Amino acid sequence: MKNKLLMKLLFVPVLLLFGGAALAQTTVTGNVSDNLGPVPGVNIIVKGTSNGAQSDFDGNYSLDNVASDATLVFSYIGYATQEVAVNGQSTINVTLQDDVQALNEVVVIGYGTTTVKDATGAVASVTAEDFNKGVILSAEQLIQGKTAGVQVSQSTGEPGAGIDIRIRGANSVRSNNNPLFVVDGVPLSGEATQAESSDVGAGSAGAKNPLSFLNPNDIESISILKDASATAIYGSRGANGVVLITTKSGRGAQGGRWDISSSISRAKVRKTFDLLSASEYLAQTDRFGFDVASRNFRNSTDWQDFIYRTAVSTDQNIGYSNNYGDGNVRASFNYGKILGVVENTALERITGRLNANHKFIDDRLRLSFQGTASRVNDDGTAIGPSAGFRGDLIGSAYSANPTWPTNADFANSGGLLSPATALAYSESRTNTNRFLLNFSAEFDIIPELTAKVNLGYDYSDSQRSNVASANARNFGRGAFGNGVGAIGQLETQNQLLEATLRYNKQFGNVNLDVIGGYSWQDFNRNGYNAQAWGFNTEDMRQMVRDMESTIDVLEGRISGEYQQYGYAPNISDGIFINRLGLDNRDEAGNPQPVTDFIRNNSGLQVRSLVNDYFDNTDELRSYFGRVNVDISDKYLFTATVRADASSRFGEDNQTGVFPSGAFAWKMHNEDFIGDSVSTLKLRLGVGVTGNQEGLGYGNQFRRQRFSGVGISDGGDVNIPGISDVAFANPDLKWEETIQYAGGIDFGFNNDRFYGSVDVYYKETNDLLFRVLSAQPAAQPFVFLNLPDSKVVNQGIEFSLGADIVDSGDWYWGVNFNIAYNENEITDLQGEFDAGTIRGQGLSLAFAQKLKAGQPLFSYFLRDFQGFDPTTGQPIQTDVQDFVGKSALPDINTGLSTTASYKNWTLSAYFAGQFGHYIYNNTANAFFTAGAFRSGRNVPLDVLNAGESFDAAADVSTRFLESGDFVRLQNVTLSYDIPLAEDSVFERVGVSLTSQNLFVITDYSGLDPEVSSAPAGGDLLNGLPVFGIDYGAYPRPTTFTLGLNANF
C-alpha cells in the first residue's frame, strides 16, 4: 500500500472543485500537517467556488477573498477530505487523517503516480495484502489471476522456471511478448540474465526466470499498464505492456519496527502417469507375443516414484524499518531454499535490500536510494526440452522398463537411458550474482516546479555448468567412457541516467501537470560458452573445476584479442586461436581475421576443449513528455510522446516517435448522477508503442564472426572459419503497435460494489524476422521487417468486485475478472515452420506454423481419425495442414474471495484458461504401441487403442488436446494471535497456505499449464515455443506453514 508521505512528496493533488461563487470578505491563512509534519501540495478550495490555493513546502497556505460564512475543503491523495467552516476565522490549521481506501487506490505509473479514479488509461495495481501466498519464487506469481487481461503462465513446476506474461495478447512472432519490467524506476533488460543450459547428452534448456533475484517479501505493490495511453511514455519498450514493481520503504514505521517471517513448505507431485507395473508389463509383453525372458530383469521399480520426492522447503525474512521524521530507512534480508519435487533439483536464494530516503533544505531536496544484492543458486539434473528419442531424466522415467534395477551402472538397457544413470551421473548448476541499484535526487525549484535526476545500475554475473560423467551410459554427445561438460558464462550490465522536470499548477478549477525528460540506457552482454570432452575424473564437481582450470591455463598463454580458441586430438598444430582482427586492421581500417596456433598442450585437464566469447552493447537514448489536464475534477486529458533512438537500427530509422492521447470523464462528479454512484468514469485512448526485442544485436550492418564451434561425439573439433552473421539492412525499423482502447469504471455505495469493462484493438506492424534468402543469393539470410506484416489482437475485459459483508467482526469480499482476446496474423508474406517435436522417428518434425489468417502458435498437423480396425495403422491425412487450433487461450479468468471473522481470515483464489490447445509431445514420443515394441513402458490404454506395433507415430491431431482448465491456485487460512496491550509485539500471525490443490481439466498430461522451452539455439527458425509439452517438470501441490511477527 502506497504511503501518504510518498504522495505528498510527488505533488499529485486530487481536485474536488465545484462551480459557483462566494462573497469575498477576508484572507484566511494556516498550516496543513499530518502526524509526521507539514504536508505540501494540499488543495484548499472554497466550497462551491473555483477559488483555491495549495500549501507550500512547510504546509502553509494563504487564501484571499473568503466569505466569513464559507467552507474550506482540504484534499490530498491518501488523506480523507476535510471540510472546515470559516465562521469568520482568519487562521485555520488542519491536521489531515489517513484515508485507507484512497491509499489503496494509488497506482504507480510511468514517472509518477495517480489514483484509480484519476487514471485516463487502463491501469491496475495489486498491493502486498492482495498478493498470492505460499511458495512464491518471482514477482509475476504474486499477481497471477488478479487483473483482467493479464495472462501469467509458469512454463513448468521447476523451481525458478520461466514465466510467460501476456498483456492483452501476443504481438510479436519472434520476441518473447513479455512486458517491460520497471523496478523502483529502473527499466530492466528484456533479455535473460542467466546462462542457458547446454546439451551434454540429454538436451538443452532455456534460461531461468530473470526476476527470481527479487525477494517477493520486499515488494509493496505491482502496477500493470495495459493500454497504449499508459505505456507510450515508455515508447519503444511498451508494446507488450509495462509492469512497475515498487519495493517497501520505511515510511510507515515511525520510531522503528522489526518484521520477521518464517515458513516451511511441503511439496509433492500432484499427478503421475498410470504406467504399467512390473507384473503388468510382463503380462502385456506375453499378451502380445514379445519375448518375456529378454524383458524381465526381475525387479519391480516405479520409476516415477524413483525420481520424484516429497520436498521440504524453507523461507526466512527479517526486516527493519524506521521513519525518523526527515527520512526513513528499511533494510531486509531473505534466505530461501526451495527443493524441487524431482531429485537433485533446488533453488537457493539469498537477498539483501536497503531502501533509504532523506529530506533536506526544508524538504525541498529529497534523496532516495534503493538497492538489492542477491545470490541465486540453481541445482538441476538431466532435464532438457530438446532431448532426443531417449528423453531426459523425466522422459526416461516414463519409458523405462519397470523390471530394471535402480543400479546406476545397469548395462542391459538395450540402448535406452536408465533414470538411475541420469540421476547419478549428470549435474547442472547455475550461480547468479545480481545487484540492482537506484539513486535519485529531487528538488523543488519553486512549489510548482520540480527537477529530478535518477541513476540506475543493474549488474548480473551468471555461470551455468552442465556435466555428464564417463559413467553416463546411453547419454548422447559421446559422454559414456569420456565425460562431457559445458560452461556458460554471462555477464550483463544495464546503466540508466534519467533527468525530468515537472510542473504542477492549479489554475482555478483547472489543474495542469506537465513532465518532460531525457533518458539514456546502456545494455552490455558479454561472456563465453565453453565445451569439453574427455575427462580424467568421474567426480562431476571436479569435472567443472578441471574445465575452469584448463580455461585459465589457456587464457594465460594467449595474448591479444580473440573470439575463440580450442584444441582436440585431431588438431596436430596445438591450440588454435581465432582472432577477429579488431586490433589488426589494414590500411583501409578493415579488420583482418586470422587463425593462430600455440604448440603447448601441457597442463590441460581435458582431452578436447573449445571456448567462444561474445561482447555486445546496445544503447537507447530517449526524450519524453506527458501533459495531464484536470478540469473541475470531471474532465481529464492526457497526452504523451516519447522519441527513442536505438543503436540496433541504422541512421535512417534509428529514431522512433511514439505518441498517445487519452480522455476520461468522471461522470460521478456530475450533478445529474445520484449519490449512490460513487464511481462512474468513461475512458478513451489511442497510442503507438514499439518493440525491438526480437531483433538482437548488430543486425543492421554487415558483421562477421567465426562460426560456432563444437566438439563431436568422438572428441574432434573442426576449426571454424570466418562467416557473415549479419548483413547490411539500413531499412530495419521498429515493430510498431497501435492500440485503440475504451473503458468504463463503475462503483456503487462508496465502491462496495465496483468493476470495469474495457475493450481494445491492437495492430502490430513491420514484424522483425530473420528470413532465409531465395538461392542463389549473395547472402544466405537477412534480418528484416516482414513486408506488409500485421498481427491483430482485439478483446474485451470485465472485472467485478464486491464487499458483500462488511459489518462489525465480519467481512466477506469477492473479486472476479475475465478477459477474451482474439489473436490473428492478418497479413504475412510467406509461411514459417515452428514448434519442433522430438522423439523416436520424429526427426525434422514440427507442429506449428506462421501464416496469414491464423493466430500465433497455430497448430499445423495431420488430421487423425483413429486406427484402421484391420491393420492398426493410423487413419489420417497424408500431409499436415492447419487444424483451426492455437496454443493461445481465448479466455483468461480469475476468482478470488476473502472472508474474515475477528482474528481469522480465509482466502481462496481460482484461475482458469479456455480455448487453447496443447500438443502432447510426451505421448507422441513415449506413449505409442511402437514404443512398447521397442521395450518401453506405456499406459495400458495405449495397448488397448488398436494401434499396430509398426505404426508410425506421425505428428497429428492424435496428440493435440484441449488445454482448458480451472485450478484452485491458492487457499490461505490465517490467524492473528491476540496480544496484551503491553506486549512487545505489534502483531503475531500464523498461516497455512495450500497451492495447486486441484485442477479440473480434460488434458491427459500432468498439467495443462505447460510449455517446454529449449535453449535458443534449438528453436526452429528462431521462433519461440508455446503450448508444447515434452516431459515437462511436474507442478506440485504445496502446503506452507508460516509465522509473521512485527515489533
LUMTOR-963885 format. One record per residue (C-alpha): x negated, y, z negated; residue in one letter. Coordinates in steps of 0.1 Angstrom, whole numbers, plus 5000, padded with zeros to 4 digits. Layout:
XYZA;...
This chain:
500050005000M;498650345010K;497850564981N;499150914977K;495551054974L;494650935009L;497751105024M;497251435007K;493651455020L;494751375055L;497251675056F;500051495074V;503251665060P;506751535062V;509051815070L;512551855056L;513952155074L;517452275077F;518752575097G;520252885081G;519253205064A;519053345029A;518753685014L;515153795008A;514553934973Q;511253834958T;507953644962T;507553314945V;504153164937T;503052854919G;500952534919N;501752184931V;500051884914S;500351524906D;498951314878N;495551334894L;495351704900G;496251964927P;497951844959V;497152044990P;499352045021G;502652015004V;505552165023N;507652425003I;510852525021I;513652755011V;516552515014K;518952595042G;516352825060T;513252795081S;511253005056N;508452795043G;504752755032A;502152495024Q;500052454993S;496252534997D;493152344987F;493952404950D;497652324953G;498552694951N;501352844973Y;503053174979S;506453224995L;507953555004D;511553665009N;513053424985V;516553494972A;517053474934S;519653204938D;517753004963A;516552644960T;512952544969L;512352194984V;508952044978F;508051745001S;504951545010Y;504351195023I;504150944994G;505951164969Y;509651194960A;511151514974T;511951764947Q;514452044947E;513952334922V;516452614916A;514652964917V;517053124892N;515153454895G;511753304887Q;508653434903S;506453144893T;507352784898I;504952504892N;505852144902V;504451804894T;505151554922L;506151194914Q;505250894935D;507850774960D;507050394962V;509350344992Q;507650625011A;504250495003L;505250155018N;506350335049E;502950485056V;501350345089V;497750395098V;497550495135I;494650595157G;492650875139Y;495350945113G;498450825095T;502150875098T;505250715084T;507550465100V;510250735102K;507950985119D;506250745144A;507150805180T;505650485192G;506250115184A;504150065153V;504349835123A;502549795091S;502149495067V;500849575032T;499049335009A;502149254989E;503749115020D;500748915033F;500948545038N;499548355009K;497448045004G;494147945021V;493648245044I;490348255063L;490848555085S;492848875087A;495148765115E;496648485094Q;497848745069L;500348885093I;501448575113Q;505148605120G;505548935101K;506149155132T;508349115162A;506349085195G;503148975179V;502148615186Q;499448475162V;498348125170S;495447935154Q;493847715181S;493247415157T;493147335120G;489347355117E;488147605090P;487247925108G;488847815141A;489548085167G;492948265166I;494748395197D;496848715192I;499048845219R;500949165215I;503849185240R;502448905262G;499248835281A;498049095305N;494748965320S;493748655338V;490248655326R;489848835293S;490948675260N;494048905258N;493348975221N;493949325208P;491349575198L;490549545161F;489649855141V;488349815106V;488250125084D;487850335116G;485250125133V;486449965166P;484949615168L;483549455198S;485949225217G;483248955221E;482148675199A;479748735170T;478848375166Q;476948155190A;478847885209E;478247515203S;476047335229S;476746995243D;474346735227V;476446445238G;479946505226A;481046825243G;480747195236S;482947425216A;483747795216G;482548035190A;484348055157K;486648335146N;484648665145P;486948815118L;486148535093S;483548765077F;486248985062L;487548885027N;491348885030P;491548994994N;489849315003D;492449425028I;495049675017E;497149695049S;497249605086I;498949825111S;499849705146I;500149945175L;502249785202K;503250025229D;501050245251A;502150565235S;500550445203A;497550265218T;496550515245A;494450705220I;492050405223Y;492150425261G;490250155279S;490449925250R;494149955241G;495749745269A;496349445246N;497449645216G;495549765186V;495249615151V;494049855124L;492749705092I;492449925061T;490549785031T;491249864995K;489950164977S;489750264940G;492350544943R;495050384921G;492650274893A;492350584871Q;489950504842G;488750184858G;490249844864R;488949494869W;490649254892D;489948884892I;491448594911S;490648224914S;492247954934S;491847584940I;493347414970S;494047064981R;494546985018A;495546665036K;496246585072V;500046635078R;500446375106K;498346095122T;499045885153F;500745545148D;497945335163L;497744955162L;496344805131S;493644535134A;496144245134S;498544425157E;495644505181Y;494644145183L;498244035187A;498744265216Q;495444155231T;496743795230D;500143905243R;498744055275F;496143775281G;492943955272F;490043775255D;490843795218V;487443655208A;485443925226S;487544195209R;487644055174N;484844175152F;486544055120R;487144385103N;490244595096S;489444965099T;491845255100D;489545495119W;491745795113Q;491545735076D;487845695080F;487146035095I;489846225075Y;489746315039R;491646495012T;489746825010A;489447034978V;488547404983S;487947704960T;488148074964D;486848324938Q;487248704938N;486148974914I;486549344919G;486149674900Y;487949994909S;487850344893N;489350674901N;487350934883Y;489151254894G;486751394921D;486451054937G;486950684935N;485050364940V;485849994945R;483349714945A;484249344951S;482649004955F;484048694970N;482948334972Y;484948074991G;484147715000K;486747565023I;486347195030L;487847065063G;490146765064V;487646605088V;484546465072E;481346685073N;483247005082T;483447305060A;483247685059L;481447875031E;481948255029R;480048495006I;481248855009T;480449174990G;482149514996R;481749864984L;484150144991N;483450494977A;485050834982N;484051174967H;485251534970K;483051844968F;483552224971I;487052244956D;488051934975D;487252095009R;484451845016L;485251475014R;482751205019L;483650845023S;481750515027F;483050165034Q;480549875036G;480749505037T;477949235037A;478848875044S;477248535049R;479448265067V;478147915068N;480047675091D;479347295089D;480547075117G;480146745134T;480646595168A;483746785178I;483846935213G;486847015235P;484746935266S;483746585255A;483646325283G;485546005287F;484245855254R;485646155235G;484146325205D;484446225168L;488246275168I;488846115202G;486745815193S;488745765161A;491945745182Y;490445495207S;488045285186A;488744915182N;490244865147P;488244545142T;484944725144W;482944765112P;482245105097T;478445045101N;477045355119A;474545125137D;477144895151F;475744795185A;478644595202N;481044875210S;480944805247G;479645145257G;482245325236L;481545575208L;481945445173S;483345715149P;480945595122A;478045665146T;479346005155A;479746105118L;476345975107A;474146085135Y;475346425147S;475546765130E;476447125138S;475647415115R;476247785120T;474848055097N;476048415103T;475048725085N;477149035092R;477149395080F;479849645087L;479250005075L;481150325079N;480450675067F;482550975072S;482351345063A;485451555064E;485551935059F;488452175057D;487252485076I;490452665068I;493552495053P;494952425088E;491652315105L;489652005095T;486451875111A;485351515107K;482351315116V;482450935115N;479450695117L;479850325121G;477450035123Y;478349665129D;475549415129Y;475649035130S;472948775133D;474148415140S;472348085146Q;474147775156R;472247435157S;473547115172N;471746785169V;472246415177A;469646185164S;467945905182A;470345665164N;473345825181A;474345525202R;476645595232N;476245975229F;475646155262G;472646365271R;470246075265G;470446115228A;470145745219F;466445645214G;465346005218N;467346255199G;468646585214V;469146925199G;470147275207A;469847615190I;471847925200G;470748255185Q;473048555189L;472448905175E;474949175181T;474849545172Q;477649795175N;476950165168Q;479550435166L;479550815165L;482751005164E;483551375159A;487051505156T;488651845150L;492251855137R;494652145134Y;497852115114N;500052425110K;503652495101Q;505452755122F;508852805106G;510752485114N;508052355138V;505052155127N;502152135151L;499451865146D;496651855171V;493551635171I;490651625196G;487451435195G;484451275211Y;483350915206S;480150725216W;479850355211Q;476950125220D;477149745221F;474049535223N;473949155225R;470648965225N;469448615217G;468448285232Y;469747935240N;467247655234A;467447285241Q;465147005230A;464846635238W;462646365223G;462146405186F;459746235162N;462246215134T;465746095128E;466346345099D;468746595115M;467746885093R;464146815102Q;465046805139M;466247165136V;463147265118R;461047095145D;462847295172M;462247615153E;458547545146S;458047455183T;459647775194I;457447975170D;454347795183V;455147855219L;456048225215E;452848275196G;450948165227R;452948365252I;452148735258S;454148995277G;457849005286E;459548685297Y;463048535302Q;462448165300Q;459847915290Y;459647535285G;457847215291Y;458646845297A;456746525306P;457446575343N;455746925343I;452046855348S;450947215346D;451847265310G;454147525296I;456047725323F;456948095316I;459448265339N;459048645339R;461448885355L;458649125362G;460149425344L;456649515332D;455149425366N;456549635394R;455449705430D;454750055444E;458450105451A;459250025415G;460849685422N;460249415395P;458049125406Q;459348795392P;456648535386V;456248185370T;453148145349D;451747835331F;449847775299I;447947455297R;448247405259N;450747155247N;449147085213S;451147125180G;454547075196L;457146865177Q;459346755206V;458746605240R;460746855260S;462047195252L;463447495272V;464447835260N;466348115278D;466648475265Y;469148745272F;469449115261D;472349325273N;473549665263T;476849845272D;477850195264E;481150375261L;481550755259R;484950905254S;486851225249Y;490351205235F;493151425222G;496651405207R;499351665201V;502251595177N;505151845176V;507951805150D;510952035154I;513252065124S;512351715113D;514651595141K;512751605174Y;509351455176L;506951485206F;503651315211T;501151345240A;497751175241T;494951145266V;491650965265R;488850965290A;486450675288D;483150645306A;481750285306S;478350165317S;479949855331R;481150045362F;479450225390G;479250605391E;482250645413D;484650465389N;482750495357Q;485350715340T;488950625335G;491650855322V;494450705301F;497450935292P;500650875273S;503651055261G;506450985237A;509651135222F;511651045191A;514951175179W;515651145142K;519451135145M;519951065109H;518951425102N;521751555124E;524851685107D;527151455126F;525551145111I;527151025079G;525350995046D;525450615047S;523050615077V;519550665061S;517650595093T;518650635129L;515850715154K;515550685191L;512050635206R;510950665242L;507450635255G;505250575285V;501450545288G;498450395306V;495750185289T;492750005303G;490749685299N;487149595308Q;486749285285E;486849035313G;484049195332L;480949125312G;477549285316Y;475949425347G;478449315375N;478549645392Q;475049625407F;472749355422R;471049175394R;468648885394Q;467648635367R;466048295367F;468848035370S;470047845339G;467647595326V;468347255311G;466946915302I;468146595320S;469246285301D;465746145307G;463946455294G;462946605327D;463046975334V;463347145368N;461747485367I;464347735377P;463847985405G;465048345407I;468648395418S;471248655421D;473648665391V;475548975402A;475949165435F;476449535440A;480049645439N;480350025432P;484049995436D;484549805404L;487049975382K;489249925351W;492149705348E;495049935341E;498249865323T;501150105324I;503850045298Q;507350185295Y;509050135262A;512050245242G;513450155208G;515950225181I;515150215144D;518150205120F;518850175083G;521850205061F;522450275024N;518950415017N;517450155040D;518749855020R;519749715054F;517349815082Y;515949705115G;514849795150S;515349705186V;512649755213D;512549695250V;509449725272Y;508049675307Y;504249645313K;502349625346E;498649535347T;496949615380N;493549565396D;492749245377L;489049175372L;487848845386F;484848655399R;485648535434V;483648285455L;482848425489S;484048255521A;481048085536Q;478848155554P;478248475535A;475248685523A;476348635487Q;477948335472P;480348525449F;481348875439V;482949035409F;485849255420L;489249395413N;491649145430L;493349335458P;497049415451D;496949205419S;499549265393K;500749095361V;504049195346V;505349145310N;508749255301Q;510749185270G;512849275240I;512149265203E;514549265174F;513849285137S;516249295108L;515749325070G;517949355040A;517649385003D;520649164997I;520449174959V;518649444940D;520249474906S;518549464872G;516449154869D;517549004902W;516149074937Y;516648894970W;515449025003G;515248875038V;513348975069N;513848835104F;512248905137N;512548765172I;510948865205A;511448745240Y;508748805266N;508748715303E;505348695320N;504748675357E;501848725382I;503848925407T;501048995431D;497848805437L;495848715468Q;494648355467G;495048075442E;492747975414F;492447645395D;492147645358A;492647415328G;490147135331T;491546795320I;489046545306R;488946165302G;488245835320Q;488845875357G;489646245354L;486546405370S;487446745385L;490946715372A;492847035363F;496347115351A;496847485356Q;496647735385K;496948105390L;499248215418K;501648495426A;505148435415G;504048225385Q;503348305348P;499848295335L;498747955323F;501347785347S;501147405350Y;500247265384F;500946885382L;502246575399R;505846515392D;506046195372F;509345995373Q;508445685354G;506845345363F;507845105391D;509544815373P;507944575397T;504344695400T;504044905369G;502445185390Q;503545545383P;506345685404I;505046035411Q;504346285439T;501046245457D;499946605453V;500046855425Q;502447145425D;503947405402F;506447255379V;508047565365G;506447545331K;503947755313S;501847745281A;503048085271L;506048085248P;509148285258D;510348335223I;508448405191N;510248435158T;509648465121G;511848455090L;510648545055S;512548575023T;511648674987T;513748614956A;512748724921S;514248694886Y;512448874858K;508848744860N;509548474886W;509148524923T;509748274951L;508948354987S;509048145019A;508148215055Y;509148025086F;507648065121A;508847945155G;507947945191Q;510047835220F;509947805258G;506347685261H;504747355271Y;501647165260I;499546935282Y;498746635260N;495246565273N;494746345242T;497446105256A;496146135291N;492646045281A;493245775254F;496845655253F;497445465285T;497645095295A;494345135312G;492745245280A;493844935263F;492544725291R;489044875285S;489244775248G;490545095233R;493245125207N;496645275216V;500045325200P;502445035206L;504845235227D;502145275253V;502144895258L;505944875260N;506345155286A;506044925316G;502745075328E;500344845348S;496944795333F;495344905365D;497545215369A;495645545374A;496445805347A;496646095370D;497346445358V;501046475359S;504246575341T;504046245322R;501746425297F;503546765297L;505646815267E;507747095252S;505947285225G;509047425208D;508747425170F;509847565137V;507347555110R;507647615072L;504447805072Q;504247925036N;506147885003V;504848064971T;506148044936L;504548294912S;505048394876Y;503748694857D;502948594822I;504448834796P;501849034777L;501749214744A;501649584745E;498149594731D;496849324754S;493549384771V;495149264803F;497449474825E;498749174844R;498148804844V;499948594871G;499848234882V;501048104916S;501547784935L;501447804973T;502147534999S;501247575036Q;502447385066N;504947175046L;506847055077F;507247115114V;510347055134I;509246965170T;509646705197D;505946725206Y;504346385202S;500946515194G;499746605159L;500746975161D;502447185187P;500447505179E;497247405196V;494747505222S;491447315227S;488847565240A;485347465251P;482447695254A;482547955281G;480147765304G;482647475305D;485647685317L;486847615352L;486447935373N;485548115340G;489248125332L;490448085296P;492247775284V;495647785266F;498147515258G;495847205264I;495546955235D;492446735238Y;491546575205G;492346885186A;491346925149Y;494546855129P;496247125110R;496547015073P;499247065047T;497747265018T;498647324982F;496947614963T;497047694926L;496048054919G;495348274889L;495248654891N;494448904863A;493949284860N;492449454830F;
